[in-house]
Amino acid sequence: MKKTKRSLTLAASAVILLAVCSPLLVFAAEETEEYIPAMFATFWALVPPIVAIVLALITKEVYSSLFIGILIGGLFYSGFTFEKTITHVFQDGIIGVLSDSYNVGILVFLVILGIMVCMMNQAGGSAAFGRWASVHIKSRVGAQLATILLGVLIFIDDYFNCLTVGSVMRPVTDKHNISRAKLSYLIDATAAPVCIIAPISSWAAAVTGFVKGEDGFSIFIRAIPYNFYALLTIVMMVGMLMMKMEFGPMKTHEENAKKGDLFTTPDRPYSNAKEEAGNAKGTVIDLVFPIAVLIISCVIGMIYTGDFFNGAGFVEAFSGSDASVGLTLGSFFAFVITIIFYAVRKVLKFSESMACIPEGFKAMVPAILILTLAWTLKAMTDSLGAAAFVAGIMSSSAASLLKFLPAIIFLVGCFLAFATGTSWGTFGILIPIVVAVFSGSNENMMIISISACMAGAVCGDHCSPISDTTIMASAGGQCNHVNHVSTQLPYAITAAAVSFVTYIIAGFVQTAWIALPVGIILMLGTLFLIKILFDRKKI
């Protein structure tokens, strides 16, 4: 009887265990089968970012526009089922991007930079620099040229460039009644466009990593003269200053700024980050020293992550660096050194430096929120196979349009970076295709086409409201984000149009010595023509 009971007990236990485990086994089996949405690698993959961008430009409200784009991406991915949409948006999207170590590193870097800017203001360094600049920089043109020069000099990383140039030059441009929209444009136009032609930068490291089977660094150097968008953007900025011209929505912002309204629109997203006079003992060194330490520390941090101190060469270490970790380490040590420096100089007590931590964090909240939503939108786009869709189109059309291929690659790069908000992701999609098409057959055309990939990616990144660099430029200039996008878009499109024509010329002549001078002449001629047209409208 006992044996029968024991057998029944064992059988019942086995049945219960099987019943409990069966859902887990089914779930595990489902997990092993990779889910591919019905809209994967189709044009629908690009619809969510396009909707977000269009809504942002129409409504002038970026947070809800980005979230609607994210929601559409989740719906497309799930096949319009409620549960899978919610889990994909939040678990794979928002939580996923905030769990990514690279993204978290960038957010930490942002917060530390915000804290350091607050400290420099409290110590009186920013006010002292403003006083110095008022003596040495006496015109609106001079203030803008100084902003461009500083942007060109800080070529290490675009994030670092945006926030540093903004914090240093904002008091100067405000004094000369330069609109926040124009300041943000100057910051944005000297961030990615300068980093992409600087051999020692995080962008150079990214590009060289995508050129498999070739000498990536050598190709990057040879591609610089063909990076027409970056070079012509710099020519355009200086040309407009010399001609004293503005056009499009920027003209309205600049005219209002001359009357004392730096913002034009009532929205003040960075109103909590007020510029304060700070300590009266503060001098220019209280701004220059922290910035210099920040630059040096970030360079050391980046080459450290590239194993420079384990025997790697400087260039090799930079090309193999991790920008997120390097910038986080560099900014942290710069933060600590700055606290000690201010304490020794007795311009800021330790307790006052600590009080800047929450203030600096609050100043960066708008940028952090937009960045998080933009990263989430990119995650939705990636899960829908946007990269595979574009790669398929490029591979199928590469051979038939050889002479026009650089110009076509430039346009594709523009569109892809604009829609996804990422330059580096665009590099990763297009550069391997170009290398596969031209490697071993036409090296010169490969160089031109790789440069077109980089130029198109930077152009799309420059135009896109969901680009992290565009968001950083808004934060650096403390400008309404949609104002920044809408005012710089006509300028970026003008430079893109001239670059497109220049790439057509480059595809036929295949030498930068002819194409680049022609592009510069076209750029200046275009500006002169626009100036004549706008001057006639005044009459």
Secondary structure, DSSP 4 states (H G I P E B T S, - for coil): -HHHHHHHHHHHHHHHHHHHHHHHHHHHHHHHS----TTTTSGGGGHHHHHHHHHHHHHS-HHHHHHHHHHHHHHHHHTS-HHHHHHIIIIIIIHHHHH-HHHHHHHHHHHHHHHHHHHHHHHTHHHHHHHHHHHH--SHHHHHHHHHHHHHH--S-HHHHHHHHHHHHHHHHHHTT--HHHHHHHHHHTTHHHHTT-SSSHHHHHHHHH-TTS-HHHHHHHHGGG-HHHHHHHHHHHHHHHHT---THHHHHHHHHHTT-SSSSS--TTTTS------TT--THHHHHHHHHHHHHHHHHHHHHTTGGGT--HHHHHHT--HHHHHHHHHHHHHHHHHHHHHHHTSS-HHHHHHHHHHHHHHTHHHHHHHHHHHHHHHHHHHTTHHHHHHHHHHHHTTTTTTTHHHHHHHHHHHHHHHH--HHHHHHHHHHHHHHHHTTT-HHHHHHHHHHHHHHHHHHHHH-TT-HHHHHHHHHHT--HHHHHHHHHHHHHHHHHHHHHHHHHHHHH--HHHHHHHHHHHHHHHHHHHHHHHHHHH-
